[in-house]
Amino acid sequence: MRVWNMAYILEKNKLSSDAPWLALLKITHKSLPEPIYLARNNEDVTWYGHTWTRFPIEFGNITQDGKEQPTITLKISNIGGLVNHIFSSTTDLLMLKLRFM
């Protein structure tokens, strides 16, 4: 996993919009038959042999203090009940794995 330092984040934040940045989110859990691939984009994306489905995702502020792991707040739309399905079928949320690329 690539860790971005604060200087890079500050430079990125100088952009007037983060729309040029493609964000991919892979959701895995032992109760899901296969990973869920989501893309914050206006069309589906094919990358590394997977189709990443376009999906409304918002990213909050990144917290990075150099002492603990950086954190970020994600808001994922519940279009079609996808999020409800993930969380209702998952009894062990601690094992839910999100991978941001």
SEFIZA-3560 file (N, C-alpha, C; in Angstrom, 3 decimals):
REM SEFIZA-3560
<numar><xx>0.840</xx><yy>-1.169</yy><zz>0.000</zz><atom>N</atom></numar>
<numar><xx>0.000</xx><yy>0.000</yy><zz>0.000</zz><atom>CA</atom></numar>
<numar><xx>0.888</xx><yy>1.235</yy><zz>0.000</zz><atom>C</atom></numar>
<numar><xx>0.590</xx><yy>2.154</yy><zz>-0.867</zz><atom>N</atom></numar>
<numar><xx>1.369</xx><yy>3.385</yy><zz>-0.952</zz><atom>CA</atom></numar>
<numar><xx>0.865</xx><yy>4.377</yy><zz>0.091</zz><atom>C</atom></numar>
<numar><xx>1.795</xx><yy>4.970</yy><zz>0.822</zz><atom>N</atom></numar>
<numar><xx>1.453</xx><yy>5.986</yy><zz>1.814</zz><atom>CA</atom></numar>
<numar><xx>1.939</xx><yy>7.318</yy><zz>1.285</zz><atom>C</atom></numar>
<numar><xx>1.032</xx><yy>8.275</yy><zz>1.165</zz><atom>N</atom></numar>
<numar><xx>1.395</xx><yy>9.599</yy><zz>0.667</zz><atom>CA</atom></numar>
<numar><xx>1.770</xx><yy>10.495</yy><zz>1.828</zz><atom>C</atom></numar>
<numar><xx>2.840</xx><yy>11.229</yy><zz>1.651</zz><atom>N</atom></numar>
<numar><xx>3.229</xx><yy>12.139</yy><zz>2.728</zz><atom>CA</atom></numar>
<numar><xx>2.424</xx><yy>13.433</yy><zz>2.641</zz><atom>C</atom></numar>
<numar><xx>2.500</xx><yy>14.230</yy><zz>3.689</zz><atom>N</atom></numar>
<numar><xx>1.685</xx><yy>15.438</yy><zz>3.783</zz><atom>CA</atom></numar>
<numar><xx>1.999</xx><yy>16.436</yy><zz>2.665</zz><atom>C</atom></numar>
<numar><xx>3.245</xx><yy>16.526</yy><zz>2.222</zz><atom>N</atom></numar>
<numar><xx>3.607</xx><yy>17.461</yy><zz>1.147</zz><atom>CA</atom></numar>
<numar><xx>2.850</xx><yy>17.120</yy><zz>-0.136</zz><atom>C</atom></numar>
<numar><xx>2.759</xx><yy>15.830</yy><zz>-0.446</zz><atom>N</atom></numar>
<numar><xx>2.024</xx><yy>15.410</yy><zz>-1.638</zz><atom>CA</atom></numar>
<numar><xx>0.541</xx><yy>15.752</yy><zz>-1.497</zz><atom>C</atom></numar>
<numar><xx>-0.009</xx><yy>15.484</yy><zz>-0.328</zz><atom>N</atom></numar>
<numar><xx>-1.429</xx><yy>15.747</yy><zz>-0.098</zz><atom>CA</atom></numar>
<numar><xx>-1.724</xx><yy>17.238</yy><zz>-0.234</zz><atom>C</atom></numar>
<numar><xx>-0.855</xx><yy>18.080</yy><zz>0.304</zz><atom>N</atom></numar>
<numar><xx>-1.058</xx><yy>19.525</yy><zz>0.198</zz><atom>CA</atom></numar>
<numar><xx>-1.008</xx><yy>19.984</yy><zz>-1.258</zz><atom>C</atom></numar>
<numar><xx>-0.090</xx><yy>19.442</yy><zz>-2.040</zz><atom>N</atom></numar>
<numar><xx>-0.017</xx><yy>19.791</yy><zz>-3.459</zz><atom>CA</atom></numar>
<numar><xx>-1.275</xx><yy>19.350</yy><zz>-4.190</zz><atom>C</atom></numar>
<numar><xx>-1.745</xx><yy>18.140</yy><zz>-3.902</zz><atom>N</atom></numar>
<numar><xx>-2.968</xx><yy>17.650</yy><zz>-4.532</zz><atom>CA</atom></numar>
<numar><xx>-4.150</xx><yy>18.522</yy><zz>-4.184</zz><atom>C</atom></numar>
<numar><xx>-4.202</xx><yy>18.975</yy><zz>-2.928</zz><atom>N</atom></numar>
<numar><xx>-5.327</xx><yy>19.784</yy><zz>-2.477</zz><atom>CA</atom></numar>
<numar><xx>-5.348</xx><yy>21.182</yy><zz>-3.080</zz><atom>C</atom></numar>
<numar><xx>-4.258</xx><yy>21.610</yy><zz>-3.704</zz><atom>N</atom></numar>
<numar><xx>-4.231</xx><yy>22.908</yy><zz>-4.373</zz><atom>CA</atom></numar>
<numar><xx>-5.065</xx><yy>22.892</yy><zz>-5.647</zz><atom>C</atom></numar>
<numar><xx>-5.363</xx><yy>21.695</yy><zz>-6.156</zz><atom>N</atom></numar>
<numar><xx>-6.200</xx><yy>21.598</yy><zz>-7.348</zz><atom>CA</atom></numar>
<numar><xx>-7.582</xx><yy>22.136</yy><zz>-7.044</zz><atom>C</atom></numar>
<numar><xx>-8.208</xx><yy>22.765</yy><zz>-8.013</zz><atom>N</atom></numar>
<numar><xx>-9.543</xx><yy>23.315</yy><zz>-7.779</zz><atom>CA</atom></numar>
<numar><xx>-10.589</xx><yy>22.211</yy><zz>-7.675</zz><atom>C</atom></numar>
<numar><xx>-10.286</xx><yy>21.054</yy><zz>-8.223</zz><atom>N</atom></numar>
<numar><xx>-11.214</xx><yy>19.934</yy><zz>-8.179</zz><atom>CA</atom></numar>
<numar><xx>-10.412</xx><yy>18.642</yy><zz>-8.109</zz><atom>C</atom></numar>
<numar><xx>-10.958</xx><yy>17.648</yy><zz>-7.413</zz><atom>N</atom></numar>
<numar><xx>-10.283</xx><yy>16.358</yy><zz>-7.382</zz><atom>CA</atom></numar>
<numar><xx>-10.837</xx><yy>15.413</yy><zz>-8.447</zz><atom>C</atom></numar>
<numar><xx>-11.690</xx><yy>15.922</yy><zz>-9.342</zz><atom>N</atom></numar>
<numar><xx>-12.307</xx><yy>15.092</yy><zz>-10.368</zz><atom>CA</atom></numar>
<numar><xx>-11.302</xx><yy>14.373</yy><zz>-11.273</zz><atom>C</atom></numar>
<numar><xx>-10.125</xx><yy>14.964</yy><zz>-11.589</zz><atom>N</atom></numar>
<numar><xx>-9.190</xx><yy>14.220</yy><zz>-12.439</zz><atom>CA</atom></numar>
<numar><xx>-8.611</xx><yy>12.981</yy><zz>-11.760</zz><atom>C</atom></numar>
<numar><xx>-8.751</xx><yy>12.866</yy><zz>-10.471</zz><atom>N</atom></numar>
<numar><xx>-8.195</xx><yy>11.736</yy><zz>-9.734</zz><atom>CA</atom></numar>
<numar><xx>-9.190</xx><yy>10.587</yy><zz>-9.755</zz><atom>C</atom></numar>
<numar><xx>-8.767</xx><yy>9.465</yy><zz>-10.275</zz><atom>N</atom></numar>
<numar><xx>-9.608</xx><yy>8.278</yy><zz>-10.314</zz><atom>CA</atom></numar>
<numar><xx>-9.423</xx><yy>7.516</yy><zz>-9.010</zz><atom>C</atom></numar>
<numar><xx>-10.514</xx><yy>7.249</yy><zz>-8.316</zz><atom>N</atom></numar>
<numar><xx>-10.447</xx><yy>6.530</yy><zz>-7.044</zz><atom>CA</atom></numar>
<numar><xx>-11.130</xx><yy>5.179</yy><zz>-7.204</zz><atom>C</atom></numar>
<numar><xx>-10.420</xx><yy>4.110</yy><zz>-6.842</zz><atom>N</atom></numar>
<numar><xx>-10.950</xx><yy>2.757</yy><zz>-6.920</zz><atom>CA</atom></numar>
<numar><xx>-11.013</xx><yy>2.180</yy><zz>-5.517</zz><atom>C</atom></numar>
<numar><xx>-12.109</xx><yy>1.499</yy><zz>-5.204</zz><atom>N</atom></numar>
<numar><xx>-12.317</xx><yy>0.940</yy><zz>-3.879</zz><atom>CA</atom></numar>
<numar><xx>-12.695</xx><yy>-0.533</yy><zz>-4.014</zz><atom>C</atom></numar>
<numar><xx>-11.898</xx><yy>-1.401</yy><zz>-3.399</zz><atom>N</atom></numar>
<numar><xx>-12.163</xx><yy>-2.838</yy><zz>-3.418</zz><atom>CA</atom></numar>
<numar><xx>-12.646</xx><yy>-3.246</yy><zz>-2.029</zz><atom>C</atom></numar>
<numar><xx>-13.818</xx><yy>-3.877</yy><zz>-1.957</zz><atom>N</atom></numar>
<numar><xx>-14.407</xx><yy>-4.309</yy><zz>-0.690</zz><atom>CA</atom></numar>
<numar><xx>-14.395</xx><yy>-5.828</yy><zz>-0.659</zz><atom>C</atom></numar>
<numar><xx>-13.758</xx><yy>-6.381</yy><zz>0.370</zz><atom>N</atom></numar>
<numar><xx>-13.728</xx><yy>-7.838</yy><zz>0.514</zz><atom>CA</atom></numar>
<numar><xx>-14.142</xx><yy>-8.227</yy><zz>1.924</zz><atom>C</atom></numar>
<numar><xx>-14.736</xx><yy>-9.393</yy><zz>2.023</zz><atom>N</atom></numar>
<numar><xx>-15.113</xx><yy>-9.973</yy><zz>3.310</zz><atom>CA</atom></numar>
<numar><xx>-15.385</xx><yy>-11.442</yy><zz>3.078</zz><atom>C</atom></numar>
<numar><xx>-15.135</xx><yy>-12.245</yy><zz>4.087</zz><atom>N</atom></numar>
<numar><xx>-15.311</xx><yy>-13.693</yy><zz>3.940</zz><atom>CA</atom></numar>
<numar><xx>-16.754</xx><yy>-14.080</yy><zz>3.617</zz><atom>C</atom></numar>
<numar><xx>-17.736</xx><yy>-13.248</yy><zz>3.975</zz><atom>N</atom></numar>
<numar><xx>-19.134</xx><yy>-13.589</yy><zz>3.694</zz><atom>CA</atom></numar>
<numar><xx>-19.574</xx><yy>-13.183</yy><zz>2.283</zz><atom>C</atom></numar>
<numar><xx>-18.754</xx><yy>-12.400</yy><zz>1.591</zz><atom>N</atom></numar>
<numar><xx>-19.089</xx><yy>-12.000</yy><zz>0.221</zz><atom>CA</atom></numar>
<numar><xx>-18.562</xx><yy>-13.064</yy><zz>-0.744</zz><atom>C</atom></numar>
<numar><xx>-19.357</xx><yy>-13.465</yy><zz>-1.734</zz><atom>N</atom></numar>
<numar><xx>-18.900</xx><yy>-14.502</yy><zz>-2.658</zz><atom>CA</atom></numar>
<numar><xx>-17.697</xx><yy>-14.059</yy><zz>-3.487</zz><atom>C</atom></numar>
<numar><xx>-17.590</xx><yy>-12.776</yy><zz>-3.755</zz><atom>N</atom></numar>
<numar><xx>-16.453</xx><yy>-12.222</yy><zz>-4.488</zz><atom>CA</atom></numar>
<numar><xx>-16.288</xx><yy>-10.757</yy><zz>-4.104</zz><atom>C</atom></numar>
<numar><xx>-15.109</xx><yy>-10.177</yy><zz>-4.319</zz><atom>N</atom></numar>
<numar><xx>-14.908</xx><yy>-8.767</yy><zz>-3.962</zz><atom>CA</atom></numar>
<numar><xx>-15.847</xx><yy>-7.853</yy><zz>-4.748</zz><atom>C</atom></numar>
<numar><xx>-16.126</xx><yy>-6.710</yy><zz>-4.165</zz><atom>N</atom></numar>
<numar><xx>-16.916</xx><yy>-5.679</yy><zz>-4.834</zz><atom>CA</atom></numar>
<numar><xx>-15.943</xx><yy>-4.592</yy><zz>-5.274</zz><atom>C</atom></numar>
<numar><xx>-15.978</xx><yy>-4.244</yy><zz>-6.548</zz><atom>N</atom></numar>
<numar><xx>-15.066</xx><yy>-3.253</yy><zz>-7.116</zz><atom>CA</atom></numar>
<numar><xx>-15.864</xx><yy>-2.003</yy><zz>-7.486</zz><atom>C</atom></numar>
<numar><xx>-15.546</xx><yy>-0.872</yy><zz>-6.848</zz><atom>N</atom></numar>
<numar><xx>-16.241</xx><yy>0.386</yy><zz>-7.092</zz><atom>CA</atom></numar>
<numar><xx>-15.263</xx><yy>1.444</yy><zz>-7.588</zz><atom>C</atom></numar>
<numar><xx>-15.735</xx><yy>2.310</yy><zz>-8.477</zz><atom>N</atom></numar>
<numar><xx>-14.916</xx><yy>3.404</yy><zz>-9.002</zz><atom>CA</atom></numar>
<numar><xx>-15.662</xx><yy>4.714</yy><zz>-8.806</zz><atom>C</atom></numar>
<numar><xx>-14.975</xx><yy>5.704</yy><zz>-8.249</zz><atom>N</atom></numar>
<numar><xx>-15.575</xx><yy>7.039</yy><zz>-8.190</zz><atom>CA</atom></numar>
<numar><xx>-15.315</xx><yy>7.670</yy><zz>-9.549</zz><atom>C</atom></numar>
<numar><xx>-16.292</xx><yy>7.482</yy><zz>-10.410</zz><atom>N</atom></numar>
<numar><xx>-16.148</xx><yy>7.909</yy><zz>-11.795</zz><atom>CA</atom></numar>
<numar><xx>-17.536</xx><yy>7.976</yy><zz>-12.415</zz><atom>C</atom></numar>
<numar><xx>-17.645</xx><yy>8.596</yy><zz>-13.590</zz><atom>N</atom></numar>
<numar><xx>-18.953</xx><yy>8.667</yy><zz>-14.255</zz><atom>CA</atom></numar>
<numar><xx>-19.163</xx><yy>7.527</yy><zz>-15.246</zz><atom>C</atom></numar>
<numar><xx>-18.192</xx><yy>6.606</yy><zz>-15.327</zz><atom>N</atom></numar>
<numar><xx>-18.339</xx><yy>5.407</yy><zz>-16.149</zz><atom>CA</atom></numar>
<numar><xx>-17.533</xx><yy>4.276</yy><zz>-15.523</zz><atom>C</atom></numar>
<numar><xx>-17.881</xx><yy>3.037</yy><zz>-15.874</zz><atom>N</atom></numar>
<numar><xx>-17.143</xx><yy>1.888</yy><zz>-15.356</zz><atom>CA</atom></numar>
<numar><xx>-15.697</xx><yy>1.937</yy><zz>-15.841</zz><atom>C</atom></numar>
<numar><xx>-14.809</xx><yy>1.330</yy><zz>-15.056</zz><atom>N</atom></numar>
<numar><xx>-13.379</xx><yy>1.314</yy><zz>-15.363</zz><atom>CA</atom></numar>
<numar><xx>-12.901</xx><yy>-0.134</yy><zz>-15.390</zz><atom>C</atom></numar>
<numar><xx>-12.110</xx><yy>-0.488</yy><zz>-16.381</zz><atom>N</atom></numar>
<numar><xx>-11.477</xx><yy>-1.803</yy><zz>-16.394</zz><atom>CA</atom></numar>
<numar><xx>-10.011</xx><yy>-1.603</yy><zz>-16.048</zz><atom>C</atom></numar>
<numar><xx>-9.566</xx><yy>-2.298</yy><zz>-14.994</zz><atom>N</atom></numar>
<numar><xx>-8.189</xx><yy>-2.148</yy><zz>-14.523</zz><atom>CA</atom></numar>
<numar><xx>-7.748</xx><yy>-3.458</yy><zz>-13.896</zz><atom>C</atom></numar>
<numar><xx>-6.610</xx><yy>-3.923</yy><zz>-14.269</zz><atom>N</atom></numar>
<numar><xx>-6.047</xx><yy>-5.188</yy><zz>-13.775</zz><atom>CA</atom></numar>
<numar><xx>-7.027</xx><yy>-6.353</yy><zz>-13.921</zz><atom>C</atom></numar>
<numar><xx>-7.739</xx><yy>-6.366</yy><zz>-15.035</zz><atom>N</atom></numar>
<numar><xx>-8.624</xx><yy>-7.485</yy><zz>-15.326</zz><atom>CA</atom></numar>
<numar><xx>-9.961</xx><yy>-7.467</yy><zz>-14.613</zz><atom>C</atom></numar>
<numar><xx>-10.257</xx><yy>-6.397</yy><zz>-13.884</zz><atom>N</atom></numar>
<numar><xx>-11.533</xx><yy>-6.287</yy><zz>-13.171</zz><atom>CA</atom></numar>
<numar><xx>-12.308</xx><yy>-5.089</yy><zz>-13.689</zz><atom>C</atom></numar>
<numar><xx>-13.627</xx><yy>-5.204</yy><zz>-13.679</zz><atom>N</atom></numar>
<numar><xx>-14.474</xx><yy>-4.065</yy><zz>-13.985</zz><atom>CA</atom></numar>
<numar><xx>-14.859</xx><yy>-3.398</yy><zz>-12.672</zz><atom>C</atom></numar>
<numar><xx>-14.491</xx><yy>-2.148</yy><zz>-12.535</zz><atom>N</atom></numar>
<numar><xx>-14.785</xx><yy>-1.348</yy><zz>-11.348</zz><atom>CA</atom></numar>
<numar><xx>-16.026</xx><yy>-0.536</yy><zz>-11.690</zz><atom>C</atom></numar>
<numar><xx>-17.114</xx><yy>-0.782</yy><zz>-10.980</zz><atom>N</atom></numar>
<numar><xx>-18.409</xx><yy>-0.184</yy><zz>-11.274</zz><atom>CA</atom></numar>
<numar><xx>-18.461</xx><yy>1.264</yy><zz>-10.807</zz><atom>C</atom></numar>
<numar><xx>-18.942</xx><yy>2.148</yy><zz>-11.692</zz><atom>N</atom></numar>
<numar><xx>-19.076</xx><yy>3.563</yy><zz>-11.318</zz><atom>CA</atom></numar>
<numar><xx>-20.025</xx><yy>3.669</yy><zz>-10.126</zz><atom>C</atom></numar>
<numar><xx>-19.659</xx><yy>4.528</yy><zz>-9.179</zz><atom>N</atom></numar>
<numar><xx>-20.435</xx><yy>4.598</yy><zz>-7.948</zz><atom>CA</atom></numar>
<numar><xx>-20.144</xx><yy>5.914</yy><zz>-7.245</zz><atom>C</atom></numar>
<numar><xx>-21.163</xx><yy>6.560</yy><zz>-6.666</zz><atom>N</atom></numar>
<numar><xx>-20.930</xx><yy>7.818</yy><zz>-5.937</zz><atom>CA</atom></numar>
<numar><xx>-20.187</xx><yy>7.568</yy><zz>-4.618</zz><atom>C</atom></numar>
<numar><xx>-18.985</xx><yy>8.095</yy><zz>-4.529</zz><atom>N</atom></numar>
<numar><xx>-18.159</xx><yy>7.971</yy><zz>-3.330</zz><atom>CA</atom></numar>
<numar><xx>-17.591</xx><yy>9.352</yy><zz>-3.022</zz><atom>C</atom></numar>
<numar><xx>-17.692</xx><yy>9.767</yy><zz>-1.765</zz><atom>N</atom></numar>
<numar><xx>-17.102</xx><yy>11.042</yy><zz>-1.330</zz><atom>CA</atom></numar>
<numar><xx>-16.010</xx><yy>10.750</yy><zz>-0.314</zz><atom>C</atom></numar>
<numar><xx>-14.937</xx><yy>11.500</yy><zz>-0.406</zz><atom>N</atom></numar>
<numar><xx>-13.826</xx><yy>11.356</yy><zz>0.528</zz><atom>CA</atom></numar>
<numar><xx>-13.760</xx><yy>12.570</yy><zz>1.432</zz><atom>C</atom></numar>
<numar><xx>-13.613</xx><yy>12.318</yy><zz>2.727</zz><atom>N</atom></numar>
<numar><xx>-13.465</xx><yy>13.398</yy><zz>3.692</zz><atom>CA</atom></numar>
<numar><xx>-11.997</xx><yy>13.771</yy><zz>3.850</zz><atom>C</atom></numar>
<numar><xx>-11.702</xx><yy>14.462</yy><zz>4.918</zz><atom>N</atom></numar>
<numar><xx>-10.329</xx><yy>14.885</yy><zz>5.183</zz><atom>CA</atom></numar>
<numar><xx>-9.456</xx><yy>13.709</yy><zz>5.592</zz><atom>C</atom></numar>
<numar><xx>-8.204</xx><yy>13.805</yy><zz>5.232</zz><atom>N</atom></numar>
<numar><xx>-7.219</xx><yy>12.805</yy><zz>5.644</zz><atom>CA</atom></numar>
<numar><xx>-6.562</xx><yy>13.299</yy><zz>6.919</zz><atom>C</atom></numar>
<numar><xx>-6.530</xx><yy>12.453</yy><zz>7.928</zz><atom>N</atom></numar>
<numar><xx>-5.870</xx><yy>12.779</yy><zz>9.190</zz><atom>CA</atom></numar>
<numar><xx>-4.539</xx><yy>12.049</yy><zz>9.228</zz><atom>C</atom></numar>
<numar><xx>-3.466</xx><yy>12.830</yy><zz>9.355</zz><atom>N</atom></numar>
<numar><xx>-2.139</xx><yy>12.229</yy><zz>9.390</zz><atom>CA</atom></numar>
<numar><xx>-1.289</xx><yy>13.033</yy><zz>10.375</zz><atom>C</atom></numar>
<numar><xx>-0.898</xx><yy>12.386</yy><zz>11.469</zz><atom>N</atom></numar>
<numar><xx>-0.105</xx><yy>13.091</yy><zz>12.475</zz><atom>CA</atom></numar>
<numar><xx>1.309</xx><yy>12.517</yy><zz>12.616</zz><atom>C</atom></numar>
<numar><xx>1.643</xx><yy>11.493</yy><zz>11.848</zz><atom>N</atom></numar>
<numar><xx>2.972</xx><yy>10.901</yy><zz>11.908</zz><atom>CA</atom></numar>
<numar><xx>3.165</xx><yy>9.903</yy><zz>13.038</zz><atom>C</atom></numar>
<numar><xx>2.187</xx><yy>9.790</yy><zz>13.930</zz><atom>N</atom></numar>
<numar><xx>2.287</xx><yy>8.871</yy><zz>15.064</zz><atom>CA</atom></numar>
<numar><xx>1.405</xx><yy>7.642</yy><zz>14.867</zz><atom>C</atom></numar>
<numar><xx>0.266</xx><yy>7.841</yy><zz>14.228</zz><atom>N</atom></numar>
<numar><xx>-0.682</xx><yy>6.750</yy><zz>14.017</zz><atom>CA</atom></numar>
<numar><xx>-0.937</xx><yy>6.592</yy><zz>12.526</zz><atom>C</atom></numar>
<numar><xx>-1.599</xx><yy>5.504</yy><zz>12.172</zz><atom>N</atom></numar>
<numar><xx>-1.969</xx><yy>5.290</yy><zz>10.778</zz><atom>CA</atom></numar>
<numar><xx>-2.860</xx><yy>6.438</yy><zz>10.304</zz><atom>C</atom></numar>
<numar><xx>-2.652</xx><yy>6.925</yy><zz>9.088</zz><atom>N</atom></numar>
<numar><xx>-3.551</xx><yy>7.951</yy><zz>8.552</zz><atom>CA</atom></numar>
<numar><xx>-4.984</xx><yy>7.428</yy><zz>8.464</zz><atom>C</atom></numar>
<numar><xx>-5.952</xx><yy>8.303</yy><zz>8.639</zz><atom>N</atom></numar>
<numar><xx>-7.361</xx><yy>7.915</yy><zz>8.532</zz><atom>CA</atom></numar>
<numar><xx>-8.062</xx><yy>8.821</yy><zz>7.527</zz><atom>C</atom></numar>
<numar><xx>-9.129</xx><yy>8.298</yy><zz>6.959</zz><atom>N</atom></numar>
<numar><xx>-9.939</xx><yy>9.065</yy><zz>6.021</zz><atom>CA</atom></numar>
<numar><xx>-11.394</xx><yy>8.645</yy><zz>6.196</zz><atom>C</atom></numar>
<numar><xx>-12.295</xx><yy>9.583</yy><zz>6.035</zz><atom>N</atom></numar>
<numar><xx>-13.723</xx><yy>9.303</yy><zz>6.112</zz><atom>CA</atom></numar>
<numar><xx>-14.264</xx><yy>9.115</yy><zz>4.700</zz><atom>C</atom></numar>
<numar><xx>-14.989</xx><yy>8.020</yy><zz>4.494</zz><atom>N</atom></numar>
<numar><xx>-15.614</xx><yy>7.742</yy><zz>3.205</zz><atom>CA</atom></numar>
<numar><xx>-17.119</xx><yy>7.808</yy><zz>3.342</zz><atom>C</atom></numar>
<numar><xx>-17.766</xx><yy>8.392</yy><zz>2.343</zz><atom>N</atom></numar>
<numar><xx>-19.222</xx><yy>8.345</yy><zz>2.247</zz><atom>CA</atom></numar>
<numar><xx>-19.536</xx><yy>7.610</yy><zz>0.954</zz><atom>C</atom></numar>
<numar><xx>-20.170</xx><yy>6.444</yy><zz>1.112</zz><atom>N</atom></numar>
<numar><xx>-20.511</xx><yy>5.613</yy><zz>-0.040</zz><atom>CA</atom></numar>
<numar><xx>-22.022</xx><yy>5.608</yy><zz>-0.183</zz><atom>C</atom></numar>
<numar><xx>-22.505</xx><yy>5.972</yy><zz>-1.361</zz><atom>N</atom></numar>
<numar><xx>-23.941</xx><yy>6.008</yy><zz>-1.611</zz><atom>CA</atom></numar>
<numar><xx>-24.534</xx><yy>4.611</yy><zz>-1.441</zz><atom>C</atom></numar>
<numar><xx>-25.819</xx><yy>4.554</yy><zz>-1.116</zz><atom>N</atom></numar>
<numar><xx>-26.503</xx><yy>3.279</yy><zz>-0.939</zz><atom>CA</atom></numar>
<numar><xx>-27.414</xx><yy>2.968</yy><zz>-2.133</zz><atom>C</atom></numar>
<numar><xx>-26.970</xx><yy>3.331</yy><zz>-3.306</zz><atom>N</atom></numar>
<numar><xx>-27.757</xx><yy>3.093</yy><zz>-4.517</zz><atom>CA</atom></numar>
<numar><xx>-28.019</xx><yy>1.600</yy><zz>-4.675</zz><atom>C</atom></numar>
<numar><xx>-29.255</xx><yy>1.245</yy><zz>-4.900</zz><atom>N</atom></numar>
<numar><xx>-29.623</xx><yy>-0.155</yy><zz>-5.108</zz><atom>CA</atom></numar>
<numar><xx>-29.468</xx><yy>-1.024</yy><zz>-3.868</zz><atom>C</atom></numar>
<numar><xx>-29.271</xx><yy>-0.395</yy><zz>-2.701</zz><atom>N</atom></numar>
<numar><xx>-29.156</xx><yy>-1.147</yy><zz>-1.457</zz><atom>CA</atom></numar>
<numar><xx>-27.849</xx><yy>-1.915</yy><zz>-1.311</zz><atom>C</atom></numar>
<numar><xx>-26.833</xx><yy>-1.572</yy><zz>-2.120</zz><atom>N</atom></numar>
<numar><xx>-25.564</xx><yy>-2.305</yy><zz>-2.079</zz><atom>CA</atom></numar>
<numar><xx>-24.918</xx><yy>-2.242</yy><zz>-0.700</zz><atom>C</atom></numar>
<numar><xx>-24.865</xx><yy>-1.065</yy><zz>-0.110</zz><atom>N</atom></numar>
<numar><xx>-24.228</xx><yy>-0.917</yy><zz>1.198</zz><atom>CA</atom></numar>
<numar><xx>-25.009</xx><yy>-1.677</yy><zz>2.253</zz><atom>C</atom></numar>
<numar><xx>-26.342</xx><yy>-1.596</yy><zz>2.212</zz><atom>N</atom></numar>
<numar><xx>-27.158</xx><yy>-2.366</yy><zz>3.151</zz><atom>CA</atom></numar>
<numar><xx>-26.878</xx><yy>-3.857</yy><zz>3.019</zz><atom>C</atom></numar>
<numar><xx>-26.741</xx><yy>-4.330</yy><zz>1.782</zz><atom>N</atom></numar>
<numar><xx>-26.459</xx><yy>-5.752</yy><zz>1.550</zz><atom>CA</atom></numar>
<numar><xx>-25.125</xx><yy>-6.148</yy><zz>2.180</zz><atom>C</atom></numar>
<numar><xx>-24.111</xx><yy>-5.322</yy><zz>1.980</zz><atom>N</atom></numar>
<numar><xx>-22.789</xx><yy>-5.642</yy><zz>2.531</zz><atom>CA</atom></numar>
<numar><xx>-22.858</xx><yy>-5.735</yy><zz>4.052</zz><atom>C</atom></numar>
<numar><xx>-23.447</xx><yy>-4.734</yy><zz>4.685</zz><atom>N</atom></numar>
<numar><xx>-23.445</xx><yy>-4.702</yy><zz>6.142</zz><atom>CA</atom></numar>
<numar><xx>-24.457</xx><yy>-5.652</yy><zz>6.765</zz><atom>C</atom></numar>
<numar><xx>-25.554</xx><yy>-5.950</yy><zz>6.077</zz><atom>N</atom></numar>
<numar><xx>-26.516</xx><yy>-6.894</yy><zz>6.647</zz><atom>CA</atom></numar>
<numar><xx>-26.017</xx><yy>-8.332</yy><zz>6.525</zz><atom>C</atom></numar>
<numar><xx>-25.181</xx><yy>-8.595</yy><zz>5.519</zz><atom>N</atom></numar>
<numar><xx>-24.667</xx><yy>-9.958</yy><zz>5.361</zz><atom>CA</atom></numar>
<numar><xx>-23.354</xx><yy>-10.160</yy><zz>6.116</zz><atom>C</atom></numar>
<numar><xx>-22.863</xx><yy>-9.120</yy><zz>6.759</zz><atom>N</atom></numar>
<numar><xx>-21.581</xx><yy>-9.183</yy><zz>7.455</zz><atom>CA</atom></numar>
<numar><xx>-21.812</xx><yy>-9.108</yy><zz>8.952</zz><atom>C</atom></numar>
<numar><xx>-21.508</xx><yy>-10.171</yy><zz>9.646</zz><atom>N</atom></numar>
<numar><xx>-21.663</xx><yy>-10.172</yy><zz>11.103</zz><atom>CA</atom></numar>
<numar><xx>-20.407</xx><yy>-9.677</yy><zz>11.809</zz><atom>C</atom></numar>
<numar><xx>-19.295</xx><yy>-9.756</yy><zz>11.137</zz><atom>N</atom></numar>
<numar><xx>-18.016</xx><yy>-9.356</yy><zz>11.722</zz><atom>CA</atom></numar>
<numar><xx>-17.457</xx><yy>-8.182</yy><zz>10.935</zz><atom>C</atom></numar>
<numar><xx>-17.876</xx><yy>-6.953</yy><zz>11.282</zz><atom>N</atom></numar>
<numar><xx>-17.447</xx><yy>-5.769</yy><zz>10.549</zz><atom>CA</atom></numar>
<numar><xx>-15.962</xx><yy>-5.494</yy><zz>10.699</zz><atom>C</atom></numar>
<numar><xx>-15.338</xx><yy>-6.007</yy><zz>11.761</zz><atom>N</atom></numar>
<numar><xx>-13.908</xx><yy>-5.775</yy><zz>11.940</zz><atom>CA</atom></numar>
<numar><xx>-13.092</xx><yy>-6.450</yy><zz>10.848</zz><atom>C</atom></numar>
<numar><xx>-13.671</xx><yy>-7.441</yy><zz>10.218</zz><atom>N</atom></numar>
<numar><xx>-12.955</xx><yy>-8.161</yy><zz>9.173</zz><atom>CA</atom></numar>
<numar><xx>-13.312</xx><yy>-7.644</yy><zz>7.777</zz><atom>C</atom></numar>
<numar><xx>-14.154</xx><yy>-6.608</yy><zz>7.688</zz><atom>N</atom></numar>
<numar><xx>-14.472</xx><yy>-6.002</yy><zz>6.409</zz><atom>CA</atom></numar>
<numar><xx>-13.254</xx><yy>-5.242</yy><zz>5.938</zz><atom>C</atom></numar>
<numar><xx>-12.807</xx><yy>-5.507</yy><zz>4.724</zz><atom>N</atom></numar>
<numar><xx>-11.565</xx><yy>-4.924</yy><zz>4.239</zz><atom>CA</atom></numar>
<numar><xx>-11.870</xx><yy>-3.988</yy><zz>3.077</zz><atom>C</atom></numar>
<numar><xx>-11.438</xx><yy>-2.741</yy><zz>3.203</zz><atom>N</atom></numar>
<numar><xx>-11.559</xx><yy>-1.764</yy><zz>2.142</zz><atom>CA</atom></numar>
<numar><xx>-10.162</xx><yy>-1.461</yy><zz>1.620</zz><atom>C</atom></numar>
<numar><xx>-10.009</xx><yy>-1.482</yy><zz>0.328</zz><atom>N</atom></numar>
<numar><xx>-8.711</xx><yy>-1.163</yy><zz>-0.253</zz><atom>CA</atom></numar>
<numar><xx>-8.898</xx><yy>-0.029</yy><zz>-1.245</zz><atom>C</atom></numar>
<numar><xx>-8.245</xx><yy>1.073</yy><zz>-0.962</zz><atom>N</atom></numar>
<numar><xx>-8.353</xx><yy>2.269</yy><zz>-1.779</zz><atom>CA</atom></numar>
<numar><xx>-7.152</xx><yy>2.353</yy><zz>-2.706</zz><atom>C</atom></numar>
<numar><xx>-7.408</xx><yy>2.531</yy><zz>-4.000</zz><atom>N</atom></numar>
<numar><xx>-6.319</xx><yy>2.632</yy><zz>-4.971</zz><atom>CA</atom></numar>
<numar><xx>-6.488</xx><yy>3.866</yy><zz>-5.816</zz><atom>C</atom></numar>
//
